[in-house]
Amino acid sequence: MDAGKIKKLQALLSVLPDQVARKLAVAVEYDRLDGGALPHDVILEGLRPALQRTGLKRQGVPTLQRAFFEPIEDLLTATGEGKKEQACLARRSLTPIWRWLEMGLVADGIASATKAYAEAVHKADPAGRDQALGLLWTDASRAMTAALAAAAPRTPDYDKIVNKLGGAHALEDAREMALLLQAAPQFRALQAGVPRGTKKLSAEELAFIRQSYDTLMVQLPDQAVYVPVVVLRRLSKPANVMEALKILARTESDAKIAETTLALAGDLLISDFEAKAKFLTTTQLGEANTNEVLAQLEQFTEMSAGLTQSLDIRREGRWGKRLVETRAKLSETMERRIEKIPDEIIGAFPITSAGSYAARGGPRPNFGRWPDDAKIGRAGNLALFLGGSRWLAGKALFGVSHKAAVERISKFLVAYGDDLVGELKAGDPDAVGRCQAHLQALLRVTELVMGEQEADILRRRAAMAQQPGNGGIVAA
């Protein structure tokens, strides 16, 4: 199908009634499940606007490929660069690995599993679905293990597979995946017992995790170490995995846990903690991603508290040293960055060094100039960060500089507001438009830094100043 026809088809699909679009999407997915020849991705992409318009969600029909990777989905990461890390599988490795399996390694197994899986889905037979998947997991695990057994770096076998998968990282992902798929049913059961997004593990869930771990330690000890990792990735507050580590290791000492194979989950958690700190210390403040910065900061403080509350983490321990160093580095960096914010926000407003405000120790607003939208936008993002981090700064150890910055900016905003109200009372018709622009910019930053109440006070003062009886004029 050429590009022109695809565009016309998708335009037609995008305006279908929502209920029709959802039914068609399900039918298309069933056709893909059955190996049909429809342009599945083209149709589903065209239906996307219709499905999203009112928030309707279609009931997905997982393909065999998607279901095959379900047991290891908690270990998937967005990156696939650099050194291969244990328990981290690059999402982009999945397609080439599946193609490797499908095109030769277990081609017959996938063909038979495809038929059995499709029949089970059509009949709403979960037992048949699991049976088809179970056989395929076993076949694929054995085939990958055998194919990779002799694939050592810098050998012909290794290079051959690297070429098929598109990189050494994908090959090493396949090696770890072969190990994990041996315990695919057990990981599926663990996922069912610990729902994604769990905030805090209950006593029943902790007992279930302990049982799952103990069972795997007897049956497949190499895979058992991944139990707390799966739990870690399913928690909305990852630091709570430390509660599971205490139960599994039978100790509250981080040093003792770090000496066991259970350290894998703790190491990943600390690495996540360090990654958030790196994001916060390297991301430019004042850009459009302020909400993401605040979300990362909140997660950082939650992890910091959770790491110290759940376990007896000592400064001299391996995890303790990394925790202390990361917190100190973030604190030092954020202190320096916060100290610069007042100058950036003040400098975003048109100001002059002359006038009454200068006599009081600061610049005076220049109402002869229009505010620069780009500068005010950046100032608004910086103000959003200051306001949003008000209750997080102390927890992240940069509370002193944050308080000083807010106080300095608040003093400037109040004085700026006083001068603006005075300008509005003067009633210069030529200045009305500019003053309104100044007012909107000032209200935006004031609300974010000082709060909605202070902004409302300024809004009412400005409105009163423009009343004819007070000497001002009403804007046209």
N, C-alpha and C positions, 0 to 999 in steps of 0.2 A: 504494500500500500504506500503510495507516494505521500510526501509531506502535506500537499494540498488537501488530499482526501482525508488524511488523519485529522487535520485542523477542522475541517467541516464536520466530521463525525463527532469529535470531542465537543465542538460548539453545540451540536444538537443534544448530546448526552447531558451536558451541563445544565440544561434548562428543563430536564424531565422532572415531573412531580417527585417529591421526596420518597414517598412510599414505593413508587415504581422504580426509582433509581436503586433503592435498597434491594428490592426483589431481583432486579437485573444483575446487581453486583454478586449476589449469592449464586445465581444461576451461572454466571461467568466463572466463578471460582469452582463450582462443581464441574464445569466443562474442563477447566484446567486440571482438576483432580483426575478426571477420566482420560486425560491425554488428548483433549480436543484440539482442533486447529484454529479456534478463534484467536484474534489478536488480544489476548487477555489484558496485558499491561496497558495497551492503548485504550481499551474500553474502561478499565478501572480508573485510569487517570482522568478520562473525560467525565466520569461519574463523580469524581471527588468534590467539585463545587456543590453539586446537588445534595450530596450526602452531608456536607459540612454546613449547609445553609441554615438548617434549624437544629443542628447538633445531633441529628440522628446517627446512630451507629449501626452498621450492618453486622450481622453475626458472621464472623470470619469462618471460613472453612480451611483449616490449616493444611497445607500441602504436605506430602510425605517428606519433602526436604526440610520444611520448617519443623515438623514434628520430630524428625530425626535429631535435630540439634537442640531440642527442648531441654534435655538433661544438663547441658553445659551452658545454657543461656546466661546463668548468673556469673559466669567467668568471662563473658565477652567484654571487650574494651573497644573504644573507638580508635585507638592508635594501634599501629603495627610497626612502629619505627624503633630503631635501637636494639639493645640487647633483649633477647627473649626472657621474660620473667615467668616464674612458675605461677600457675593459677591465673594467668592473664592470657586470654585467647583473643587475637585480633578478629574483629567482626569481618574484616575484608578477606580473611583466610577461608571463610566458610564456603563461598562459591567455588573457588578453585579446588578445594578438598572434595566437595560433592561431585564436581565434574570428574575428578580423578577416580572416584569410586564408581561413578555412573558409566564412564567411558571404557572401563576395563577391569578395575580391581575387583569389584563385586557387581558387575553389570547384570548377571543372571539373578543375583539376589535382589537387586533393586527392581528388576522387571517383575519378579514374582511378588515382591512386597508391595509394589505399586498397585497391582491388581487386587491383592487381598485387603490392602488398606482402603482403597476406594470402595470396595464392596462393604466393608465394615462401617465406613462413614455414611454411606447411603442407607444402611440398615439401622443406623444409630446403635451400633454394637461396639461399646467401648472395650469389651474383652477381646473381640476380634482385632480391633485396632491395635491394642497393646501387644497381642501375639505377633502381628505382622512386624511391628516395630522391634520387639524383642529379638526376633530372628535376625533382623537386619543389623541391629546393634552388635550382636554376637559375630556375625559374618564380617562386618566392616572392621570391628576391633581386631579380629584375628588376622585379616588380610593386611591391614595397615601395620600391625606389629611385625608381621613376617616381612613385608616389603621394606620396612625401615630398620630391620635388625642389623643389616650390614651397611647401612647408610651412615658412615662416619664422615665428618667434614674432610674435604679435599680428597675424596675418593670418587671414582666414576659413578658408582651407584648414587652417591649423595648428589652429585652435580646433575644427574639425569632427572632425579625427582625434583630438585630445585627448579629446573627448567619447566617441568610440567606444572608445578604449583606457582611459579612466578616469583620465587624468592625463598631464601633460607628461613626467614621468619615463619612462613606458612608451613614449611616442612617441620619445624620444631613444634609448631602448634598441632600439626597432625600427629606427631609422636605422643604429645601429652593427651590429645583427644583419644587416641587409641587406648591409652590407659584408663581414662575416665569412662569410656563407653562400656567397659567391662562391668561397671557398677551403675549403668544407666537406670535400671528399675529402682534401685535404692535411692538414687538422687531424685528421681521423680517423686518418690514417696516422701522424701525429706522436703521437697518444695511444696507438696500438698499440706504437710504438717506445719510449715512455717510460711504463711501467706506473705507475698511481697507487700512491703509497706508496713510491716509489723513495727510498732513503736517500742514496746517493751515486752520481753519474753516472760510469759506466765510460768508458774511452777509446772503446769502440765506440759507446756512446750519445752521447757528445759529437760524434763524427764524424757520426753520423746527424743530430743536431740541426743541425750546420753545413751538411750537405747539404740538409736541408729548408729552412733559411733561405735559402741561396744560390739554390735553385730558385725559391722564392717571390719573391725579390728580382727575378728576371728576369721571372717571369710576372705576379705581383700584388704589387708593392712595398708598397702600402698595407697589405696583410695580413701581410707578412713581419714587421713589428714585433711581432706578437702571438705569434710562435714562442716567444721566451723567457718570455712571460707564461704560456702554456700549460704550459711546463716548470716554471715556478715553482709553479703550483698543483698539480702532480702529485708534488712532492717532499715527503717527510715532514719533511725539514729544509730549509725554504725558502731559507736563506742559501746553500745549495750551488748555487743558480742563478747565483751570481757566477762559478762556473767556466765555465758556458756563455757568460756575457757576455764573459769574457776571450777565449774562442775566437772568438766572433762578431765582436767589435770589434778583435781582434788587438792588444790592449793590456791591461796590468794597472793602468792609471791610472783611478781612478774619475772624475777630472775630465774626462778625454777621453771616456769612455763617456757621462757625463752630458750631453755636448754633442751626442750622436747620438740617433737615433730609438730606439735600444736602451735609452735611459734610462727608458722606460716601465716595464719590468720592475723596474728598480732603484728607481724612485719608489714603485711599489706595495709592494715589499718594505720600504722604509723606513716607508711609511705603516702597514703591518701591525705593524712594530716599535713605532711610536708608539702604535698602538691598544692593544697589549698593555700598554705602560707606563701608558696612561690607565686601563685596566681595573684594574691593580694599585694605582694611586694613588687610585682613587675607590671601589673595592669595600670594603665594611665587613668588617674582619677579625673572626673569631669567629662568623660565621654558618655556615649549613649548607653553603655552597659552598666550603669550605676546600680540598677536593681540586681543584676547578677553579682556584682561586687558585694552588695549587702547580703545576698543569700549565701555567698561563700564565707563571708565573715561570720554570719550566724552559725553556719555549720562548723566553722573552725572553733568558735567558742564552745559549742555543744560538745564537740569531740574532745576538746581540751579538758572540760569538766568531767566528761564521762570516763576518760582515760584514768583520771586520778581518783575518781569516786568508786569505781568498780573494783579496781585492783590496788594492792599495796605497791604502787610503783615508786621505786627509790631512785634518787638522783644518780647513784653510782651504777645502776643497772643499764643494760643495753638500750632498752626502750626509754628509760628515764632520761638518759643523756640526750637522746634524740629529741625527746619532748621538750626538755629545758632549753636546748639550743634553738629549736624551732620557734618557741614562744619568744625567746629573747631577741632573735633576729627580726621577727615580725614587729615586736614592740619598738625596737630601735628604728626600723625603717619607717613605720607608720608615724612615729613621733616627728621625724624630719618632714614627712610629707604633709602632715596636718598643720605644721607651723607655717607652711607656705600658702595654705588655703585662704586666710583672710586677705592677703594682698591680691590674690587672684580674683576673689569676689569683689573687693572694693574697686579694683582696677577695671572691672567689667562695666561699671557705671560711668557716664560722662561726668567728669569732675574737674575742678580748678583749684589751685592752691591759694587763691585769694578769697577774701570774704570773712564773715563772722565765724564760720565753722573752722577755718584755718586758724583763727585766733584761739579756738578752743582745742587746738592740737590735731586737726585733721583737715582733709580737703573738703571743699564745698561743692555741691552739685552744680553742674553746668547745664542749666535748663535751656540754653540756646542751642544745644545739640540734641539730636535724636539718639535714643539708646540703640546700640548695635545688637541686632537680634542674635547673631552668632555668639557674641560675648555673653549676652544675658542668658542664652541657652546653656552655655558652659557653666556659668555661675549658678544657674538653677540645678544642674547636675551635681556640682560640688556641694550646694546647699542640701540637696536631697541626701547625699552621702553623710553629711554632718548630722542632719536630723535623724536619718535612719540608723545611724550608728551610736546614737545617744546612750542607749542602754547596753551596748556591746563594747564600747571603747574601754571601759574599766576592766571587763573580763578579758579583753585582749591586751591589756597592759599599756594602753596609750590614753588613758582617761584624763591625765593631767593636761596634756597638750590639747586634747579635744575640748576640755572645759575652757581653757584659755582662748582657743580659737573662736568658740561660740560667743564668749563674752566680748571679744574685740569686734567681731562682726555685728553683734547685737547693738553695741554702742554706735557703730557707724550707721546702721539701719535706722535707729531711733532719731539720730541727728539729721539724717537725710530726709526722713519723714517730716520732721519739724520744718525744715527749709522748704519742702515741697508743699506743705499745707500753707505756709506763708506765701509762696508763689501763687498758689491757687486763689488765695484771698485777694491778692493784688489785682486779679481780674484782667490781666492783659489778654485781649482777644487773640493776638497773634501767637500766644504761648500755650493756648488751651490744648491743642493737639499734642504738642511735645510733652506737656505736663501729664496728660492722660497716659502717654506711652511710658513715661517715667514711673507713674503710679502703678501701672500694671506690672512692670518689671520689679518694682519694689515690693508689691504685694506678694508676688510669686516667691521671691527669696525670703521675705519675712516669714511667710507661713511655714516654709520648710525649715528655717533655722530656729525661729522663736515660737512657732506654734500658730494654730488657727485663731486663737483668741486675740493675740497681738495683731495679726493681720486684719481681723475684723474691726478692731479699734481704729487702726489706720484708715480702713475703708470708710468708716463712719465719720471720722474727722475730715477726710477729704471731701466727702459728700456735703457736710455742713459748710466747709470753706467755700464751696461753689454756689451756695445759696445767695441770691441777690441781696438779701437783708444783711448778710455778713460781709458785704463788700466784694464778693466774687461774682462770677457770671456762670450761667449754666451752659455747658458745652452743647453746641449744635448737633 
